Amino acid sequence: MAKAPYGTAGPSMCRGATPRVSATVGGTALLAVVALLAGRLACLLAAGRARSVSPLDLPLLPTGPRQSLPLQKALSALGQSPREGFVLFGLEERLRDGKEPTVDVHIGADATLGVALREVIAQLPPYEMEAVSDHLIDLRPKGAREDPDNILNLRVPTFDTASTAAYGILDAPRDFIPELNQALRPEPEPGKQVIELYFGGYHGGPPVTLHLKNVTVRDILNAASVATEQSYGDHKPDAPRGWTFAFDPNPPSGKSKYSWRSFLCLPSYWHLGVREGEKPPKR
């Protein structure tokens, strides 16, 4: 996982010399020594353990209420609000009449990303969330990971790519995952042949190298997104990005049921060049 620029551990409570124990006669002094040694050993072990970090703990800047935001815009608003650090989203949406679900967003004082996201999820009973890395959070309809008809659960035996522009994988996974492309190819009518047209373009993004085995399409999208996290400190146009996937059960004629794109939602101060370890300007 990428290192998070927030949530560093504070000073160890184990610092300093071992307290003196008076040399008294009897079992009381012995028990005191044993207790001190055991406590110091436990303290040293705790100091040696890495502290877990969750993007849900990110503190947010308060904002006024915003109503009926499409879900992607709501997540973008949350992604622009951290006081420090950043968050990426992997979003699976089920459209209704071609439209996203809408939610209200209100970030109160001292709110964390976890609090704000739970308020959003409470308005979407069919949805759930999962922290994938120190920065990436997936949101999806409940049961999506177990749904055999969900195209993101398609199994890919091996996925290998070297120095590939990350946005290409996130924007057009069919171009990089042969199994996915094959699964979504339309069946030709009798006596006819399917002709596929490739509309290539510059997707950009930091180059990523991935070697994965026995994964799902969702796993590949997550891995590509996590691989972009390290570019956060560079403050270049090729910034970290999450991803979105939309499923429309009743698309317009000639349109696919499935669509993907990369998802940019960095804090509003990111373009000012605040690097890891520095504090963003006060707002």
GIMO-V767195 format. One record per residue. N is the residue number from 0. RES is the residue in three letters. SS is DSSP state (H for helix, E for strand, L for the rest). D_FIRST is the distance of its C-alpha to the first C-alpha in Angstrom with 2 decimals. Layout:
BEGIN
n = (N:N)
res = (RES:RES)
ss = (SS:SS)
d_first = (D_FIRST:D_FIRST)
END
This chain:
BEGIN
n = (0:1:2:3:4:5:6:7:8:9:10:11:12:13:14:15:16:17:18:19:20:21:22:23:24:25:26:27:28:29:30:31:32:33:34:35:36:37:38:39:40:41:42:43:44:45:46:47:48:49:50:51:52:53:54:55:56:57:58:59:60:61:62:63:64:65:66:67:68:69:70:71:72:73:74:75:76:77:78:79:80:81:82:83:84:85:86:87:88:89:90:91:92:93:94:95:96:97:98:99:100:101:102:103:104:105:106:107:108:109:110:111:112:113:114:115:116:117:118:119:120:121:122:123:124:125:126:127:128:129:130:131:132:133:134:135:136:137:138:139:140:141:142:143:144:145:146:147:148:149:150:151:152:153:154:155:156:157:158:159:160:161:162:163:164:165:166:167:168:169:170:171:172:173:174:175:176:177:178:179:180:181:182:183:184:185:186:187:188:189:190:191:192:193:194:195:196:197:198:199:200:201:202:203:204:205:206:207:208:209:210:211:212:213:214:215:216:217:218:219:220:221:222:223:224:225:226:227:228:229:230:231:232:233:234:235:236:237:238:239:240:241:242:243:244:245:246:247:248:249:250:251:252:253:254:255:256:257:258:259:260:261:262:263:264:265:266:267:268:269:270:271:272:273:274:275:276:277:278:279:280:281:282)
res = (MET:ALA:LYS:ALA:PRO:TYR:GLY:THR:ALA:GLY:PRO:SER:MET:CYS:ARG:GLY:ALA:THR:PRO:ARG:VAL:SER:ALA:THR:VAL:GLY:GLY:THR:ALA:LEU:LEU:ALA:VAL:VAL:ALA:LEU:LEU:ALA:GLY:ARG:LEU:ALA:CYS:LEU:LEU:ALA:ALA:GLY:ARG:ALA:ARG:SER:VAL:SER:PRO:LEU:ASP:LEU:PRO:LEU:LEU:PRO:THR:GLY:PRO:ARG:GLN:SER:LEU:PRO:LEU:GLN:LYS:ALA:LEU:SER:ALA:LEU:GLY:GLN:SER:PRO:ARG:GLU:GLY:PHE:VAL:LEU:PHE:GLY:LEU:GLU:GLU:ARG:LEU:ARG:ASP:GLY:LYS:GLU:PRO:THR:VAL:ASP:VAL:HIS:ILE:GLY:ALA:ASP:ALA:THR:LEU:GLY:VAL:ALA:LEU:ARG:GLU:VAL:ILE:ALA:GLN:LEU:PRO:PRO:TYR:GLU:MET:GLU:ALA:VAL:SER:ASP:HIS:LEU:ILE:ASP:LEU:ARG:PRO:LYS:GLY:ALA:ARG:GLU:ASP:PRO:ASP:ASN:ILE:LEU:ASN:LEU:ARG:VAL:PRO:THR:PHE:ASP:THR:ALA:SER:THR:ALA:ALA:TYR:GLY:ILE:LEU:ASP:ALA:PRO:ARG:ASP:PHE:ILE:PRO:GLU:LEU:ASN:GLN:ALA:LEU:ARG:PRO:GLU:PRO:GLU:PRO:GLY:LYS:GLN:VAL:ILE:GLU:LEU:TYR:PHE:GLY:GLY:TYR:HIS:GLY:GLY:PRO:PRO:VAL:THR:LEU:HIS:LEU:LYS:ASN:VAL:THR:VAL:ARG:ASP:ILE:LEU:ASN:ALA:ALA:SER:VAL:ALA:THR:GLU:GLN:SER:TYR:GLY:ASP:HIS:LYS:PRO:ASP:ALA:PRO:ARG:GLY:TRP:THR:PHE:ALA:PHE:ASP:PRO:ASN:PRO:PRO:SER:GLY:LYS:SER:LYS:TYR:SER:TRP:ARG:SER:PHE:LEU:CYS:LEU:PRO:SER:TYR:TRP:HIS:LEU:GLY:VAL:ARG:GLU:GLY:GLU:LYS:PRO:PRO:LYS:ARG)
ss = (L:L:L:L:L:L:L:L:L:L:L:L:L:L:L:L:L:L:L:L:L:L:L:L:L:L:H:H:H:H:H:H:H:H:H:H:H:H:H:H:H:H:H:H:H:H:H:H:L:L:L:L:L:L:H:H:H:L:E:E:L:L:E:E:E:E:E:E:E:E:H:H:H:H:H:H:H:H:H:L:L:E:L:L:L:L:L:E:E:E:E:E:E:E:E:E:L:L:E:L:L:E:E:E:E:E:E:L:L:L:L:E:H:H:H:H:H:H:H:H:H:H:L:L:L:L:E:E:E:E:E:L:L:L:L:E:E:E:E:E:E:L:L:H:H:H:L:L:L:L:H:H:H:L:E:E:E:E:E:E:E:E:E:E:E:H:H:H:H:H:H:L:H:H:H:L:L:H:H:H:H:H:H:H:L:L:L:L:L:L:L:L:L:L:L:L:L:L:L:L:L:L:L:L:L:L:E:E:E:E:E:E:E:E:E:E:H:H:H:H:H:H:H:H:H:H:H:L:H:H:H:H:H:H:L:L:L:L:L:L:L:E:E:E:E:E:E:E:L:L:L:L:L:L:L:L:L:E:E:E:E:E:E:L:L:L:L:L:L:H:H:H:L:L:L:L:L:L:L:L:L:L:L)
d_first = (0.00:3.73:6.41:8.73:12.33:13.89:14.61:15.24:17.32:21.05:23.61:24.11:27.21:28.06:29.18:32.87:35.54:36.29:39.06:42.50:44.19:47.95:49.75:51.66:53.38:52.31:49.31:47.95:46.79:45.22:43.27:42.13:40.87:39.00:37.40:36.34:34.85:32.97:31.68:30.62:28.83:26.92:26.07:24.82:22.61:21.16:20.59:18.68:16.14:12.84:13.28:11.21:10.43:11.31:12.14:15.43:16.46:16.75:20.46:22.40:25.60:28.51:30.19:33.35:33.59:33.01:34.49:34.15:31.12:29.79:26.42:24.55:26.40:25.68:21.89:22.38:24.41:21.77:19.16:21.72:22.45:19.75:21.39:18.23:14.66:14.06:13.29:13.17:15.13:15.66:19.33:21.81:25.34:28.70:31.41:34.90:37.72:35.18:33.77:30.55:30.74:31.43:30.46:31.47:29.08:30.02:27.74:29.70:29.75:26.92:24.99:21.25:19.24:19.39:23.16:23.68:21.74:23.68:26.83:26.01:25.24:28.51:30.35:28.82:29.68:28.64:24.97:21.95:18.35:15.02:11.75:9.19:5.97:6.51:8.73:9.85:12.85:15.11:18.85:21.39:24.86:25.20:25.54:23.95:21.61:24.75:27.11:28.34:29.69:26.44:25.68:21.91:22.37:23.94:22.79:21.90:22.53:20.66:18.87:18.80:18.66:18.62:18.51:19.15:19.31:16.54:19.06:21.28:19.02:18.49:22.17:23.92:22.07:25.54:25.95:22.99:23.16:26.72:26.67:25.99:28.69:31.11:30.60:31.39:34.33:37.50:40.20:43.17:46.51:49.22:50.65:47.97:44.91:41.58:40.90:37.37:37.08:34.04:33.52:31.01:29.73:27.34:24.00:22.20:18.65:16.49:16.80:14.07:14.43:13.56:15.18:15.10:17.80:19.47:17.41:18.74:19.11:16.91:14.06:14.69:14.78:11.48:9.86:11.98:11.13:7.32:8.55:10.85:8.83:9.54:13.16:13.61:15.21:17.58:19.58:20.87:21.97:19.08:16.76:13.58:14.95:14.65:17.33:20.50:22.68:26.25:28.72:32.37:34.70:37.73:36.97:39.83:41.80:40.12:36.61:33.72:32.39:28.82:27.12:23.66:22.47:19.53:19.24:19.24:19.27:18.27:20.12:23.71:23.46:20.73:23.50:25.09:22.65:21.03:18.41:15.64:17.65:20.66:22.15:23.06:26.83:28.66:29.63)
END
